[in-house]
Amino acid sequence: MAADTDIDDWLVSEGILDARSRIEARVVLAAAGLTRAGKQRIANHKFERAREALWDGITPVCANPACLAAAGSPAKPIVHAGRDRCSICGGSNTRRAGREMVAACAKSGLERILLLGGSGNAHAELRALTTGTPIEWRIVDGRNDRPTKRQALPDLAWAQLLVVWASTELPHRVSQVYTEDRPPGLPLITVARRGVEALCQAVAHFASGPARNSG
């Protein structure tokens, strides 16, 4: 077994995909004292320290334009990495959509969302995507909840946005309790597609729209 490895080969195996990014990665490794200018190989016993220094010193982002835009101008240099290494999406379209939703809501001041429909797993995923953010959810499970108008009114007064997840199991008698007595100033959007990604995209689109941001 070789006692050392080509640095570029090792960086590619770590998910650093293009030449420019590998130059940035080499600068990080050099700053950590793990290589120096002109050196082509790295001792295998340094892999663990090199891996720790590398991922602590860069901002890995995949080639998706949405992830590149979301990365902004971080303190650590951006390098092009594989999707599974991306600090924005982590290989998940849903995670990326969630980040876009959070960013759009932050810009528009949208924090309180009343959601009708969706499964328990989807609800848990939405809450996980927005943990640590100002976004709050009040969620009505169409399969289990049977709200009355009396119960719905406080939720409608609290919400800044009413979302009807029409593609999920949501009986009309449940959604009707909320949509019929919706206050005139409460916006409503309908999400026609299943999946947390679709819902996040719809909320982000609303939050970033001109009607939302004009006030």
C-alpha positions as a Python dict, from the first residue, in 0.01 Angstrom:
ca = {
    (1, 'M'): (0, 0, 0),
    (2, 'A'): (136, 342, -95),
    (3, 'A'): (259, 558, 191),
    (4, 'D'): (139, 873, 17),
    (5, 'T'): (-124, 985, -235),
    (6, 'D'): (-149, 1250, -504),
    (7, 'I'): (-317, 1551, -341),
    (8, 'D'): (-544, 1621, -639),
    (9, 'D'): (-657, 1258, -648),
    (10, 'W'): (-733, 1270, -277),
    (11, 'L'): (-929, 1595, -313),
    (12, 'V'): (-1135, 1447, -597),
    (13, 'S'): (-1211, 1144, -378),
    (14, 'E'): (-1330, 1387, -109),
    (15, 'G'): (-1572, 1548, -356),
    (16, 'I'): (-1378, 1859, -467),
    (17, 'L'): (-1451, 1843, -837),
    (18, 'D'): (-1281, 2121, -1035),
    (19, 'A'): (-927, 2254, -1062),
    (20, 'R'): (-1000, 2600, -925),
    (21, 'S'): (-1169, 2453, -620),
    (22, 'R'): (-879, 2217, -560),
    (23, 'I'): (-644, 2518, -560),
    (24, 'E'): (-863, 2677, -289),
    (25, 'A'): (-855, 2351, -98),
    (26, 'R'): (-476, 2332, -119),
    (27, 'V'): (-453, 2682, 32),
    (28, 'V'): (-661, 2561, 327),
    (29, 'L'): (-442, 2254, 370),
    (30, 'A'): (-127, 2464, 351),
    (31, 'A'): (-260, 2703, 615),
    (32, 'A'): (-311, 2401, 840),
    (33, 'G'): (50, 2295, 783),
    (34, 'L'): (-47, 1980, 593),
    (35, 'T'): (118, 2067, 259),
    (36, 'R'): (310, 2348, 93),
    (37, 'A'): (335, 2520, -244),
    (38, 'G'): (464, 2289, -516),
    (39, 'K'): (410, 1970, -321),
    (40, 'Q'): (213, 1709, -517),
    (41, 'R'): (159, 1429, -265),
    (42, 'I'): (35, 1392, 90),
    (43, 'A'): (125, 1124, 342),
    (44, 'N'): (-164, 885, 399),
    (45, 'H'): (-135, 914, 776),
    (46, 'K'): (-233, 1283, 740),
    (47, 'F'): (-571, 1204, 584),
    (48, 'E'): (-772, 1237, 903),
    (49, 'R'): (-624, 1576, 995),
    (50, 'A'): (-642, 1692, 634),
    (51, 'R'): (-1007, 1597, 606),
    (52, 'E'): (-1092, 1784, 926),
    (53, 'A'): (-900, 2095, 818),
    (54, 'L'): (-1045, 2084, 466),
    (55, 'W'): (-1414, 2073, 556),
    (56, 'D'): (-1370, 2317, 841),
    (57, 'G'): (-1203, 2570, 611),
    (58, 'I'): (-1425, 2579, 303),
    (59, 'T'): (-1788, 2632, 200),
    (60, 'P'): (-1874, 2340, -31),
    (61, 'V'): (-2149, 2417, -282),
    (62, 'C'): (-2280, 2206, -569),
    (63, 'A'): (-2322, 2338, -925),
    (64, 'N'): (-2695, 2410, -891),
    (65, 'P'): (-2750, 2785, -952),
    (66, 'A'): (-2998, 2803, -664),
    (67, 'C'): (-2738, 2670, -422),
    (68, 'L'): (-2472, 2907, -556),
    (69, 'A'): (-2712, 3198, -507),
    (70, 'A'): (-2807, 3084, -158),
    (71, 'A'): (-2442, 3054, -54),
    (72, 'G'): (-2394, 3429, -91),
    (73, 'S'): (-2051, 3554, 20),
    (74, 'P'): (-1949, 3338, 315),
    (75, 'A'): (-1637, 3397, 522),
    (76, 'K'): (-1488, 3067, 408),
    (77, 'P'): (-1402, 3022, 39),
    (78, 'I'): (-1664, 2857, -181),
    (79, 'V'): (-1553, 2542, -359),
    (80, 'H'): (-1741, 2335, -617),
    (81, 'A'): (-1830, 2002, -458),
    (82, 'G'): (-2053, 1705, -528),
    (83, 'R'): (-2419, 1734, -429),
    (84, 'D'): (-2380, 1509, -127),
    (85, 'R'): (-2117, 1751, 7),
    (86, 'C'): (-2314, 2068, -68),
    (87, 'S'): (-2357, 2286, 241),
    (88, 'I'): (-2684, 2422, 100),
    (89, 'C'): (-2880, 2121, -21),
    (90, 'G'): (-2676, 1824, 100),
    (91, 'G'): (-2795, 1642, -210),
    (92, 'S'): (-3159, 1710, -124),
    (93, 'N'): (-3388, 1923, -340),
    (94, 'T'): (-3625, 1951, -45),
    (95, 'R'): (-3354, 2090, 181),
    (96, 'R'): (-3263, 2349, -81),
    (97, 'A'): (-3630, 2448, -127),
    (98, 'G'): (-3662, 2480, 249),
    (99, 'R'): (-3366, 2714, 266),
    (100, 'E'): (-3509, 2925, -17),
    (101, 'M'): (-3842, 2945, 165),
    (102, 'V'): (-3678, 3050, 491),
    (103, 'A'): (-3475, 3318, 312),
    (104, 'A'): (-3777, 3453, 123),
    (105, 'C'): (-3990, 3462, 438),
    (106, 'A'): (-3715, 3641, 629),
    (107, 'K'): (-3695, 3914, 363),
    (108, 'S'): (-4071, 3967, 357),
    (109, 'G'): (-4138, 3934, 731),
    (110, 'L'): (-4358, 3627, 685),
    (111, 'E'): (-4343, 3423, 1007),
    (112, 'R'): (-4685, 3276, 1089),
    (113, 'I'): (-4819, 3015, 847),
    (114, 'L'): (-5146, 2827, 886),
    (115, 'L'): (-5132, 2502, 688),
    (116, 'L'): (-5429, 2284, 598),
    (117, 'G'): (-5346, 1928, 495),
    (118, 'G'): (-5039, 1710, 461),
    (119, 'S'): (-4921, 1398, 642),
    (120, 'G'): (-4760, 1371, 981),
    (121, 'N'): (-4424, 1294, 822),
    (122, 'A'): (-4451, 1602, 599),
    (123, 'H'): (-4541, 1818, 898),
    (124, 'A'): (-4239, 1690, 1090),
    (125, 'E'): (-4012, 1758, 791),
    (126, 'L'): (-4145, 2113, 756),
    (127, 'R'): (-4085, 2184, 1123),
    (128, 'A'): (-3734, 2039, 1097),
    (129, 'L'): (-3654, 2257, 794),
    (130, 'T'): (-3758, 2570, 983),
    (131, 'T'): (-3616, 2489, 1326),
    (132, 'G'): (-3417, 2784, 1457),
    (133, 'T'): (-3591, 3029, 1220),
    (134, 'P'): (-3870, 3280, 1295),
    (135, 'I'): (-4122, 3070, 1100),
    (136, 'E'): (-4406, 2926, 1307),
    (137, 'W'): (-4661, 2673, 1186),
    (138, 'R'): (-5015, 2598, 1288),
    (139, 'I'): (-5113, 2281, 1108),
    (140, 'V'): (-5451, 2119, 1054),
    (141, 'D'): (-5431, 1748, 970),
    (142, 'G'): (-5718, 1678, 735),
    (143, 'R'): (-5716, 1308, 820),
    (144, 'N'): (-5753, 1348, 1195),
    (145, 'D'): (-5864, 1701, 1284),
    (146, 'R'): (-6228, 1804, 1273),
    (147, 'P'): (-6216, 2174, 1361),
    (148, 'T'): (-6519, 2390, 1421),
    (149, 'K'): (-6554, 2751, 1311),
    (150, 'R'): (-6508, 2850, 1674),
    (151, 'Q'): (-6172, 2671, 1679),
    (152, 'A'): (-6066, 2808, 1341),
    (153, 'L'): (-6116, 3178, 1412),
    (154, 'P'): (-5816, 3223, 1650),
    (155, 'D'): (-5588, 3048, 1398),
    (156, 'L'): (-5711, 3270, 1116),
    (157, 'A'): (-5657, 3581, 1329),
    (158, 'W'): (-5302, 3465, 1413),
    (159, 'A'): (-5188, 3370, 1062),
    (160, 'Q'): (-5009, 3584, 806),
    (161, 'L'): (-5066, 3325, 533),
    (162, 'L'): (-5318, 3045, 484),
    (163, 'V'): (-5190, 2749, 280),
    (164, 'V'): (-5425, 2483, 144),
    (165, 'W'): (-5234, 2168, 50),
    (166, 'A'): (-5496, 2050, -193),
    (167, 'S'): (-5306, 1749, -329),
    (168, 'T'): (-5307, 1578, 12),
    (169, 'E'): (-5587, 1414, 206),
    (170, 'L'): (-5791, 1718, 301),
    (171, 'P'): (-6170, 1683, 315),
    (172, 'H'): (-6362, 1982, 186),
    (173, 'R'): (-6553, 2008, 515),
    (174, 'V'): (-6221, 2071, 694),
    (175, 'S'): (-6076, 2328, 455),
    (176, 'Q'): (-6413, 2501, 423),
    (177, 'V'): (-6415, 2587, 793),
    (178, 'Y'): (-6108, 2804, 732),
    (179, 'T'): (-6158, 2933, 380),
    (180, 'E'): (-6519, 3049, 430),
    (181, 'D'): (-6434, 3267, 731),
    (182, 'R'): (-6094, 3384, 609),
    (183, 'P'): (-6036, 3750, 702),
    (184, 'P'): (-6019, 3981, 398),
    (185, 'G'): (-5655, 4069, 466),
    (186, 'L'): (-5531, 3711, 503),
    (187, 'P'): (-5366, 3582, 183),
    (188, 'L'): (-5443, 3227, 70),
    (189, 'I'): (-5239, 3005, -159),
    (190, 'T'): (-5323, 2658, -284),
    (191, 'V'): (-5046, 2402, -337),
    (192, 'A'): (-5152, 2160, -608),
    (193, 'R'): (-4853, 1924, -588),
    (194, 'R'): (-4754, 1673, -323),
    (195, 'G'): (-4420, 1680, -148),
    (196, 'V'): (-4255, 1915, 100),
    (197, 'E'): (-4037, 2055, -179),
    (198, 'A'): (-4345, 2174, -370),
    (199, 'L'): (-4495, 2335, -62),
    (200, 'C'): (-4171, 2517, 23),
    (201, 'Q'): (-4143, 2642, -335),
    (202, 'A'): (-4500, 2773, -327),
    (203, 'V'): (-4449, 2960, 1),
    (204, 'A'): (-4116, 3100, -121),
    (205, 'H'): (-4279, 3217, -444),
    (206, 'F'): (-4553, 3395, -250),
    (207, 'A'): (-4309, 3550, 0),
    (208, 'S'): (-4083, 3684, -273),
    (209, 'G'): (-4364, 3812, -497),
    (210, 'P'): (-4422, 4182, -564),
    (211, 'A'): (-4761, 4181, -393),
    (212, 'R'): (-4602, 4057, -71),
    (213, 'N'): (-4305, 4292, -78),
    (214, 'S'): (-4483, 4608, -192),
    (215, 'G'): (-4605, 4683, 158),
}
